[in-house]
Amino acid sequence: MTELFQDRPHLEVNLFDALHRGNPQDTAFYRRVCRNAQGVLELGCGSGRILRSLRTSEGRRVGVDLDRPRLARAQSLDESSICSWIRASMPCLPFRKHSFSHVLIPFNALFCLLTIQDLTRCLREVHRLLTPNGSLYFDVYQAETASSSEAPVEDDAEDENGFFWIEQIEVQGVLFDVFERDQPHSRHGRIDVVYRFVPQGAEENLPATSEIEIAHCFRAKEEIDIHLRDTGFDVLECWGGFLGQTWSEHSEMMVYKASPATP
Ligand SMILES: C[S@@+](CC[C@H](N)C(=O)[O-])C[C@H]1O[C@@H](n2cnc3c(N)ncnc32)[C@H](O)[C@@H]1O
């Protein structure tokens, strides 16, 4: 058990990945839309779950993330070095104009941009990097219907610090109980989520828990549409799921396709 906690960054990537498994059908969706791509950029790629799953014929593939340990994991899993993994922030991207036919921002990564300034700077960057006929694809949970995870059924399911149990995961051969605490922020739409991982059978003299904090700013469809248009995009599609479901205000997610507006 002690060795488990010695390489903290390694453990935290494993815990993050075990919890962030994506949505059903998302990998198949991104593979499908990238079939004829001439260069794919994924923003907020994490350990490269999506980018590594694309087929090899899509030309240059680049993953961008801020988190060094997750990028290192992406690199180590990319055994044939098919992709490039770059540390950069979504609002400021180190690539030339028109470098990619496809930009992907999967699994709520767009909501990691907490201010409107960062969101619009990111969209302007994507616009600059896309070829004129290129497309931006992203998916986010719908603000009105999303609970950041499985919310507790009853108030007394929460402990005195506001944590509630969500699931059990196995990481490095150890079972962890995962607890979540959601803290709405004074800024509209922002929720700071803390995941607490408690290994089963933790001995008393060990750091028994590990925590990962993630801040998200949920945005409604109307707001996303306005920012896309203001940054020069045409919204071509907003589906309610990865199988092309019609979007409604009751959909759990929004799956977008947008392209640079024709002048
Ligand atoms: C929910 S994860 C999504 C990971 C991956 N796209 C997937 O589908 O599994 C969001 C990722 O966005 C990254 N991220 C957050 N803010 C970022 C920023 N400003 N620039 C680049 N990456 C960022 C986080 O480090 C995290 O790896």
PDBQT file of the ligand as one rigid body, heavy atoms in Angstrom, charges set to zero:
ROOT
HETATM    1  C1  LIG A 301     -12.555  16.218 -18.717  1.00  0.00    +0.000 C 
HETATM    2  S1  LIG A 301     -10.883  16.160 -19.267  1.00  0.00    +0.000 S 
HETATM    3  C2  LIG A 301     -11.119  15.575 -20.931  1.00  0.00    +0.000 C 
HETATM    4  C3  LIG A 301      -9.988  14.667 -21.388  1.00  0.00    +0.000 C 
HETATM    5  C4  LIG A 301     -10.148  14.070 -22.768  1.00  0.00    +0.000 C 
HETATM    6  N1  LIG A 301     -10.503  15.071 -23.772  1.00  0.00    +0.000 N 
HETATM    7  C5  LIG A 301     -11.172  12.945 -22.800  1.00  0.00    +0.000 C 
HETATM    8  O1  LIG A 301     -12.123  13.027 -23.576  1.00  0.00    +0.000 OA
HETATM    9  O2  LIG A 301     -11.009  11.969 -22.067  1.00  0.00    +0.000 OA
HETATM   10  C6  LIG A 301     -10.478  17.890 -19.530  1.00  0.00    +0.000 C 
HETATM   11  C7  LIG A 301      -9.007  18.118 -19.814  1.00  0.00    +0.000 C 
HETATM   12  O3  LIG A 301      -8.828  19.500 -20.144  1.00  0.00    +0.000 OA
HETATM   13  C8  LIG A 301      -7.586  19.931 -19.626  1.00  0.00    +0.000 C 
HETATM   14  N2  LIG A 301      -7.590  21.401 -19.525  1.00  0.00    +0.000 N 
HETATM   15  C9  LIG A 301      -8.261  22.171 -18.638  1.00  0.00    +0.000 A 
HETATM   16  N3  LIG A 301      -8.031  23.481 -18.884  1.00  0.00    +0.000 NA
HETATM   17  C10 LIG A 301      -7.203  23.528 -19.955  1.00  0.00    +0.000 A 
HETATM   18  C11 LIG A 301      -6.614  24.594 -20.700  1.00  0.00    +0.000 A 
HETATM   19  N4  LIG A 301      -6.844  25.884 -20.381  1.00  0.00    +0.000 N 
HETATM   20  N5  LIG A 301      -5.819  24.299 -21.744  1.00  0.00    +0.000 NA
HETATM   21  C12 LIG A 301      -5.566  22.987 -22.072  1.00  0.00    +0.000 A 
HETATM   22  N6  LIG A 301      -6.108  21.934 -21.412  1.00  0.00    +0.000 NA
HETATM   23  C13 LIG A 301      -6.915  22.196 -20.362  1.00  0.00    +0.000 A 
HETATM   24  C14 LIG A 301      -7.482  19.207 -18.289  1.00  0.00    +0.000 C 
HETATM   25  O4  LIG A 301      -6.128  19.138 -17.856  1.00  0.00    +0.000 OA
HETATM   26  C15 LIG A 301      -8.079  17.841 -18.641  1.00  0.00    +0.000 C 
HETATM   27  O5  LIG A 301      -7.092  16.927 -18.997  1.00  0.00    +0.000 OA
ENDROOT
TORSDOF 0
